Amino acid sequence: MTGETCFSELSNLCRALEKTTKRKEKTKLISYFLRGLREEEVAPTVYLIVGKVFPEADSRVLEVGWGTIQKTMREKRDRQTSLTEKPLTILQVYKQLEKIAAATGKGSRKRKENLVASLLSQASPTEAEYLTRIMFGEMRIGVSEGIMLEGIAAAAEVDLKLVRRSYMLLGDLGEVAVTALKKGKEGLQRVSVQLFKPIKPMLAEMSYDLAEVFAKHGGRTAFEYKFDGARIQIHKKGREVRIFSRRLTDVTASIPDIASLIRNKIGAEEALIEGEVIAVGASGKPLPFQDLMRRFRRIHEVEEMVKRIPLRLYLFDIVYFNGKSLIDTPYADRWRLLSQVCEKTLLAKRIVTNKVSEAERFLEAALKAGHEGLMAKALNSTYTPGVRGKKWFKIKPVEHLDLVIVAADWGHGRRRGWLSNYHLAARDEETGGFPIIGKTFKGLTDAEFTEITRRLQEIKVSENEYTVQVRPRIVVEIAYNEIQKSPHYESGFALRFARITRIRDDKGPEEADTIARIRELYEKQFRYKGKRKLQNQ
């Protein structure tokens, strides 16, 4: 134990981070603390500060309910903590959290309760406060992934762009921090795509104007069908195949039919390929997104679900091939290689054109086939993991946002007994909070009302007679007609005619749309309104 950093020091850091709203001050506090840690303490510290506990691709979860923590805290208050107890260290805390996550199966709830009680019994009031926040997934000290990356760069005295790039390729804040602090600039420069280590997916801007797309892409671009499915990342080495969701979760066991298809239909010894899977009905048309999510969440009776909900795979990119990273290779060349290593029937439907009229017909065909719209990809675009930009555009006929449910009202009349009016929030990148941007009770079926009521009660924080406050966990896709300025919501904005189009179980709250993006969309729609008014004069 000698030389280990006490958890009280981390708790004091968290208190200091919470007290300041200045980004530079947060970065300074984090960088100073990281420099003083032993190597094996760095990754756990980074995870705990951002309130993640485990990296994104790690399937472990604590599964500690609020009731368990409340019960343990009451018992702690009723007991006198021994003055002779040794102080907790960061590594002790982290190892105990790993044990809590490892407690599964029969009797696991009691084992978790005992482990939580053991941990909190050794903690001071301040330590217990932050331990509780960590276990409950509600750190809320204003440290986002972005601020943590800035802190890592400052601690290691390396370029922030290099740190961000490494994070997009590794998907693990802790590993990035260790690499930066131990190996510096040279170590970060050596970070590349690695098979079976999922990378952050490249993201697209929204566009409602095909002429804008052509202008940004130099007058000629590629259009692909945009599917109403789940994006997947396929890692293949010989016969070994692992498939990851867009949240970097390993879903191979849930979709064995897709894994088998990849083994037999992709002619590459080593490859990292991106694609989309959709659920299909007897007619071959896409099934609702929620049917697909039932497949992705399934861990038991998988073979039965394979028969009940068949999937179809569409491939659209390749970013690693036989030992070589392709992220700096132009999209046109990546597509050419992809079409050589897999069967044509697996490729996303695609055209390359310089004509708006041809793109419009292709969009209409996509919608008639039951898909969401189109993706537009610049032919010379490199692959930028985790970055949203104008190299790729998504084109949908209706405006959508991915928002987080932070509270819900009990329904009345026909909706009595359901939590059915949902408080929708966007992500504030500066504070880490989720300010509300609107409410809606529209869009869900009775079965979905029942299911989401159950799920919301499992993540309840507090409630009164009318409203249940919940942890920001459930992401929903919202269709809306307009963003308006509003004095009624903390965000300063409100959605007009909002309705839920689907529950995004493939996305976490950290992937929700941000207040900054909503502000940008508001300004953009205002400009477009101005254009329409001029055209009508």
C-alpha angles and dihedrals in degrees: 000000000000112000096014116138114251118240088229088070090055090047090052089050090052090051091051091047091050093051096056127066093187112110094206091052091051090050091050093050093048095046093049091050095047092052091059097053131100113247095253091052096055101079096043090048093052092049093048095049092055090042096239101116091193133036118262097257091051109100094204118114131182096222092195112156126219089243091059092051094046091050092049092048091052091051090048091054090051092054130069110234112230113250090215095062114118115244118262118253128211091247092049091052093047094048090051091051089051089053090051091053091047093056104101139145130032113004092009094129092060092045090051091049091052092048092048091048091049091051097046093044089065094047130097117231092264093046091047091052093056094039088055092049091049094049092045092047093239105113094146099173094132097258111133126180087262094056091046091053089051089050092050092049091050093047093051094037092231135131112284091220089060092050092049092049091051091050092052090052098042101033089208121105092193094053091047091052093049092047093048095047097041103035103021125196095342093052093050091048089056092056109112142153111305125191115248091018105099119225128213109269120246112251135214136222119237118246132182095183122072090194089059090052093052091047093052092046097049099260097299129066146156121255124199130182111265106222128212091230144091122291114230137188115216121205116191132179114167106308094339112103130177125179125203131194123231086265087059092248118146106244098166094115092053095054106037091153090062092045090053092048091053093051091054104035106039113078100202128106091210125016145147108206132177125217148142130246123206132186113240134201130217090278091056091245120131117271122220116289091245091063088056092050090056087064094048094051095045116112099155129054089011095159091057090052090049088061095042099045112029117196133214123209126216120184123205111162145025120203102171130035131176097332098324129105113226100190091111093045116102116259093242091059093044090053091049091053092045091054089053097052101044137046115271091236089068096055121102112251107263146172133187113212147150095207125096091204092057091048090050092053090048091051091051090050091051092052093047089052089058098257129132102246136276142314117217116203128187109237093225096044120128121215111263109188114223094358125122114210149132095276084088127031129189115212120201128164092228130049115250137183131187107226136172127240108232099167141001136205124225111252127236135206110013090358095053111136094029131096092233113150106073127204105220122207137186125215120262106210093195099054102021088234132125112232115195119252100177150321134249140175094183131105108036130105122232090258090052091048089055094047096045091048089057093047094047092051089054090059097039118145100178141334145194132194094291111021138046117206113211140185112266098256111116117077120200130187110235126201114203141167102221145356113232134187111253134186090195098072129059089231091062091231139086134194121235117221094355118184134170113249097178145343108253102217087159090066133064127212090261087066095053118118114271133234087243090057092047090051089051092049090049092054092044094051089048090056091049091051089054090053093050092050091054091049091052095052 
